[in-house]
Amino acid sequence: MKIFNPFLKCSHLTMPLYAEGKNGPSGASSCNSFIKLGFLKITLLALVLLFAGGRARAQNWNLSGNASISPADKLGSINPDNMRIVPHDSLRIFITGLGGNVGIGTDKVSGYRLSVEGAIRARKVRVYPGTWSDSVFAEDFVLMPANELETYLSHNHHLPNVPSEAIVKESGIETTEMFNALLKEVEILNLRLLGIQKEFDALKQKSGANHR
């Protein structure tokens, strides 16, 4: 019969051990054996708890699918935990459990569906902007007079509707907005060239009429 005595004393030590038989073992060697056995049981218990805790945590994100999520053949979780893929103790991929924002090489993903720390390479990128710059060709569009444009450039050192160098360094650029702004400037430039060509043709026609 095993009797668990948490205060069984061996020499000057007090250890939680199992005592065998009615009277229990006697002698220093018996106590040392039970002390070793006690440490072994504690170590095994710690490993079991660690393994169980790890499995419980890993089940939040299941590589073999999760029956609670449809379809089951996917990486998923029923808990709102973030997921980190960290090979060699270095963050590679980060996914927020609630918003689903993704970070590659970074966990700073607030406000963005995809954040990348480093360069991106692709063969094609298709963007669907909400607005475009064709309003320049509307009949009611008014070009900024040349003298006003000159004054603006001398004071601000950048084109209208294009962010300054200081703003770009601090906040970066939004590629769709920047492409739209640059396209608008190209379209305005073409309108100015067409205007100059019309003035040149008018002067040429007037000059030819005077020489008749």
Secondary structure, DSSP 8 states (H G I E B T S, - for coil): -EEEEEEEEETTEEEEEEEETTT---SHHHHHHHHHHHHHHHHHHHHHHHHHHHHHHHTTSBTT--TTSSSSSS-B-SS---EEE-GGG---EEE-TTT--EEES-S--TT-SEEESS----S------S--SGGGGSTT-----HHHHHHHHHHHSS-TTS--HHHHHHH---HHHHHHHHHHHHHHHHHHHHHHHHHHHHHHHHHHHHT-
